[in-house]
Amino acid sequence: MTASIQPLYLLDANVLIDAHNMYYPVDMVPEFWDWLLHMAAMGNIAMPLETFEEVRGTKDAKKDIFNDWTRREGVEEMLVLKEDFDPHELHAVLTAYAPDLTDSEVEQVGRDPFLIAYGLMAPQHRVVVSNEVSKPSKTRANKKVPDVCCEVGVTCCNTFSMLRALGFRTDWAALL
């Protein structure tokens, strides 16, 4: 019997933003953020640099507790995926949106194609995590992450599916 390999969960920017804004604020549920970094250190969770930069924003970004967390020592080092994207995979993802995207559409799509392209680099071992909801009727730059993932053969789930799969609990540290 072969042991199953734990997939690497690649986080969309909305995973962290929604967690802080809606259900796990950094200052109210710090154990979630500690768990996230613990899972990243174990190699179970990562964010492409392009996605992390989207979360962090610019140096002039609004100063708040979430922004402070993204800039805390060690967060970027632990969370950011340590590999470069494959331009061929990125092209395949962009083509899944539409083979003839205009410059304004590419800008509208943002950094999501990078996230999906990293998933496409090892689709049998990677899962894209996004809180976007599938809307197959959307086309071109309006396509949603789960639909593009499906089209290119990358598994996609939402935050709570990932949390269940990885066994998140607010008392997780007591289990160590």
C-alpha positions as CSV (number, residue, x, y, z in Angstrom):
1,M,0.0,0.0,0.0
2,T,1.4,3.4,-0.9
3,A,1.1,6.4,1.3
4,S,-0.9,9.3,-0.1
5,I,0.9,12.5,-0.6
6,Q,-0.5,15.5,1.1
7,P,-1.3,18.1,-1.6
8,L,0.2,21.6,-1.5
9,Y,-2.6,24.1,-1.0
10,L,-1.9,27.3,-3.0
11,L,-3.8,30.3,-1.5
12,D,-5.6,33.0,-3.5
13,A,-5.3,36.5,-2.0
14,N,-9.0,36.3,-1.1
15,V,-8.3,33.5,1.3
16,L,-6.3,35.7,3.7
17,I,-8.3,38.9,3.0
18,D,-11.6,37.2,3.7
19,A,-10.3,35.4,6.7
20,H,-9.2,38.6,8.3
21,N,-12.2,40.7,7.3
22,M,-14.9,38.1,8.0
23,Y,-14.2,35.2,10.3
24,Y,-10.6,35.1,11.7
25,P,-9.4,38.7,12.3
26,V,-5.7,38.7,13.1
27,D,-6.3,40.3,16.5
28,M,-9.3,38.1,17.5
29,V,-8.2,34.6,16.3
30,P,-4.4,34.7,16.3
31,E,-4.3,30.9,16.4
32,F,-5.6,30.8,12.8
33,W,-2.6,32.9,11.6
34,D,-0.1,30.9,13.7
35,W,-1.6,27.7,12.3
36,L,-1.4,29.1,8.7
37,L,2.3,29.8,9.2
38,H,2.8,26.4,10.9
39,M,1.2,24.6,7.9
40,A,3.3,26.7,5.5
41,A,6.5,25.7,7.4
42,M,5.4,22.0,7.1
43,G,5.0,22.5,3.3
44,N,1.2,22.1,3.2
45,I,0.3,25.7,2.3
46,A,2.0,28.3,0.2
47,M,1.2,31.5,-1.8
48,P,2.9,32.4,-5.1
49,L,4.9,35.6,-4.7
50,E,2.5,37.3,-7.1
51,T,-0.5,36.5,-4.9
52,F,1.3,37.4,-1.7
53,E,2.2,40.8,-3.2
54,E,-1.5,41.3,-4.0
55,V,-2.4,40.6,-0.4
56,R,0.4,42.8,1.0
57,G,-0.2,45.7,-1.4
58,T,2.3,48.5,-1.7
59,K,4.4,50.1,1.0
60,D,1.8,52.9,1.1
61,A,-1.0,50.4,1.7
62,K,-3.4,51.1,4.5
63,K,-1.7,50.5,7.9
64,D,-3.8,48.1,9.9
65,I,-3.3,44.9,11.9
66,F,-3.6,42.7,8.8
67,N,-1.1,44.7,6.9
68,D,1.2,44.6,9.9
69,W,0.8,40.8,10.0
70,T,1.8,40.5,6.3
71,R,5.0,42.5,7.0
72,R,5.9,40.6,10.2
73,E,9.3,39.0,10.2
74,G,9.2,35.5,8.7
75,V,5.7,35.7,7.3
76,E,6.8,36.2,3.7
77,E,9.7,33.7,4.0
78,M,7.4,31.0,5.4
79,L,4.3,31.6,3.2
80,V,5.7,32.4,-0.2
81,L,6.3,29.5,-2.6
82,K,9.9,29.2,-3.4
83,E,9.8,28.6,-7.2
84,D,9.4,30.5,-10.4
85,F,6.3,30.2,-12.6
86,D,6.5,28.4,-15.9
87,P,5.7,30.9,-18.7
88,H,4.2,28.0,-20.8
89,E,1.8,27.1,-18.0
90,L,0.9,30.8,-17.5
91,H,0.2,31.1,-21.3
92,A,-2.0,28.0,-21.1
93,V,-4.0,29.5,-18.2
94,L,-4.4,32.9,-20.0
95,T,-5.6,31.0,-23.1
96,A,-8.2,29.3,-20.9
97,Y,-9.6,32.7,-20.1
98,A,-9.5,33.5,-23.9
99,P,-6.8,33.1,-26.5
100,D,-7.1,36.8,-27.5
101,L,-7.3,38.7,-24.2
102,T,-6.9,42.5,-24.6
103,D,-4.4,44.4,-22.4
104,S,-7.3,45.8,-20.4
105,E,-8.7,42.2,-19.9
106,V,-5.3,41.0,-18.8
107,E,-5.2,43.8,-16.2
108,Q,-8.8,42.9,-15.1
109,V,-7.8,39.2,-14.6
110,G,-5.0,40.4,-12.3
111,R,-2.7,37.8,-10.7
112,D,-5.1,34.9,-10.7
113,P,-3.5,33.3,-13.8
114,F,-0.2,33.0,-11.9
115,L,-1.9,31.2,-9.0
116,I,-3.5,28.7,-11.4
117,A,-0.3,28.3,-13.4
118,Y,1.6,27.2,-10.2
119,G,-1.2,24.7,-9.7
120,L,-0.8,23.5,-13.3
121,M,2.9,22.8,-12.7
122,A,2.0,19.7,-10.6
123,P,-1.8,19.3,-10.9
124,Q,-1.8,15.9,-9.3
125,H,-0.2,17.3,-6.1
126,R,-1.5,20.9,-5.9
127,V,-4.9,22.4,-5.0
128,V,-5.7,26.0,-5.6
129,V,-7.7,27.5,-2.7
130,S,-10.0,30.4,-3.6
131,N,-13.2,31.8,-2.2
132,E,-14.5,32.7,-5.7
133,V,-17.6,30.8,-6.6
134,S,-17.9,29.0,-9.9
135,K,-20.0,30.8,-12.5
136,P,-19.6,28.8,-15.7
137,S,-21.6,31.4,-17.7
138,K,-18.9,34.0,-17.2
139,T,-16.5,34.4,-20.1
140,R,-13.1,35.9,-20.9
141,A,-11.7,38.1,-18.1
142,N,-14.8,37.6,-16.1
143,K,-14.2,33.9,-15.6
144,K,-13.9,32.7,-12.0
145,V,-10.8,30.9,-10.6
146,P,-12.7,27.6,-10.0
147,D,-13.9,27.5,-13.6
148,V,-10.5,28.2,-15.1
149,C,-8.9,25.6,-12.8
150,C,-11.4,23.1,-14.0
151,E,-10.8,23.9,-17.6
152,V,-7.0,23.4,-17.3
153,G,-7.2,20.4,-15.0
154,V,-6.2,21.9,-11.6
155,T,-8.2,21.0,-8.4
156,C,-9.7,23.9,-6.7
157,C,-11.4,24.2,-3.3
158,N,-12.6,26.9,-0.9
159,T,-11.0,27.9,2.4
160,F,-13.2,25.7,4.6
161,S,-12.6,22.6,2.5
162,M,-8.8,23.2,2.9
163,L,-9.2,23.8,6.7
164,R,-11.1,20.5,7.0
165,A,-8.6,18.6,5.0
166,L,-5.7,20.0,7.0
167,G,-7.5,19.6,10.4
168,F,-7.6,23.2,11.5
169,R,-8.8,23.7,15.0
170,T,-8.6,26.7,17.3
171,D,-6.9,24.5,19.8
172,W,-4.5,23.0,17.2
173,A,-1.3,23.9,19.2
174,A,-2.6,21.6,22.1
175,L,-2.5,18.7,19.6
176,L,1.3,19.1,19.0
